[in-house]
Amino acid sequence: MRLAKEIFIENLKAIRTARGLSQIKLSELADLSPSIIGDIEVGRRNPTLTTIEKIALALDIPVQQLFYDSEADYPLSAIESREELRSILHKLVDKAIDG
């Protein structure tokens, strides 16, 4: 079973990049310092609940979407763009190929 922190980091990076946001832009939207976003994404910092809520609001997603256990568990209603769907599908294909 994967740790919640690993799932959160993976989902945060995937959603941020699928939306075409840099860490700096996300930090501006979430009213956080860029170093906080960077530290969270490399696992150096554990976000508080307030920080998680700010990130979810900035990404315009429900908080729980940051904790879905795998891309295959995403409800289709949570996928908001063609690019996000493409990113998810590419990851699923890569996982299938890598075994």
C-alpha positions as CSV (number, residue, x, y, z in Angstrom):
1,M,0.0,0.0,0.0
2,R,1.4,3.4,-1.0
3,L,1.7,6.2,1.6
4,A,-0.7,9.1,1.4
5,K,2.3,11.5,1.0
6,E,3.5,9.6,-2.1
7,I,0.0,9.7,-3.6
8,F,-0.4,13.4,-2.8
9,I,2.9,14.3,-4.4
10,E,2.3,12.2,-7.5
11,N,-1.2,13.7,-8.0
12,L,-0.1,17.2,-7.3
13,K,2.7,17.1,-9.9
14,A,0.4,15.4,-12.5
15,I,-2.5,17.8,-12.1
16,R,-0.2,20.9,-12.0
17,T,1.7,19.9,-15.1
18,A,-1.5,18.8,-16.9
19,R,-2.9,22.3,-16.3
20,G,0.3,23.8,-17.7
21,L,1.2,25.4,-14.4
22,S,4.8,26.0,-13.1
23,Q,5.5,25.7,-9.5
24,I,5.8,29.4,-9.3
25,K,2.4,30.0,-11.0
26,L,0.8,27.5,-8.6
27,S,2.4,29.2,-5.6
28,E,1.0,32.5,-6.8
29,L,-2.5,31.1,-7.3
30,A,-2.4,29.4,-3.9
31,D,-0.8,32.4,-2.1
32,L,2.2,30.3,-1.0
33,S,5.9,30.8,-1.5
34,P,7.4,28.9,-4.4
35,S,9.8,27.2,-2.1
36,I,6.8,25.6,-0.3
37,I,5.5,24.1,-3.5
38,G,9.0,22.9,-4.5
39,D,9.7,21.4,-1.1
40,I,6.3,19.6,-1.0
41,E,6.8,18.1,-4.5
42,V,10.2,16.6,-3.6
43,G,9.0,15.4,-0.2
44,R,11.1,17.7,2.0
45,R,8.0,19.3,3.5
46,N,4.7,17.9,4.7
47,P,1.8,20.3,3.9
48,T,-0.6,21.3,6.5
49,L,-4.4,20.9,5.9
50,T,-4.6,24.6,5.2
51,T,-1.9,24.4,2.6
52,I,-3.6,21.4,1.0
53,E,-6.8,23.3,0.8
54,K,-5.1,26.3,-0.7
55,I,-3.5,24.1,-3.4
56,A,-6.8,22.4,-4.2
57,L,-8.5,25.8,-4.5
58,A,-5.7,27.1,-6.7
59,L,-6.1,24.0,-9.0
60,D,-9.9,24.3,-8.8
61,I,-10.3,20.7,-7.7
62,P,-11.8,19.0,-4.7
63,V,-9.2,18.2,-2.0
64,Q,-9.8,14.5,-2.3
65,Q,-8.6,14.5,-5.9
66,L,-5.1,15.0,-4.6
67,F,-5.4,11.7,-2.7
68,Y,-6.9,9.4,-5.3
69,D,-4.8,6.2,-5.1
70,S,-4.1,5.9,-8.8
71,E,-4.9,7.4,-12.1
72,A,-7.2,4.5,-12.8
73,D,-9.3,5.5,-9.7
74,Y,-10.1,9.0,-11.1
75,P,-13.8,9.4,-11.6
76,L,-14.3,10.7,-15.2
77,S,-16.1,13.8,-13.8
78,A,-12.9,14.9,-12.1
79,I,-11.0,15.0,-15.4
80,E,-11.4,18.5,-16.7
81,S,-9.3,18.8,-19.8
82,R,-8.2,16.8,-22.8
83,E,-4.6,17.4,-21.7
84,E,-5.3,16.0,-18.3
85,L,-6.9,12.9,-19.8
86,R,-4.0,12.5,-22.2
87,S,-1.5,12.7,-19.3
88,I,-3.5,10.1,-17.3
89,L,-3.7,7.7,-20.3
90,H,0.0,8.0,-21.0
91,K,0.8,7.1,-17.5
92,L,-1.5,4.1,-17.6
93,V,0.1,2.9,-20.8
94,D,3.6,3.3,-19.4
95,K,2.6,1.3,-16.3
96,A,1.2,-1.5,-18.4
97,I,4.3,-1.6,-20.6
98,D,6.7,-1.5,-17.6
99,G,4.7,-4.3,-16.0
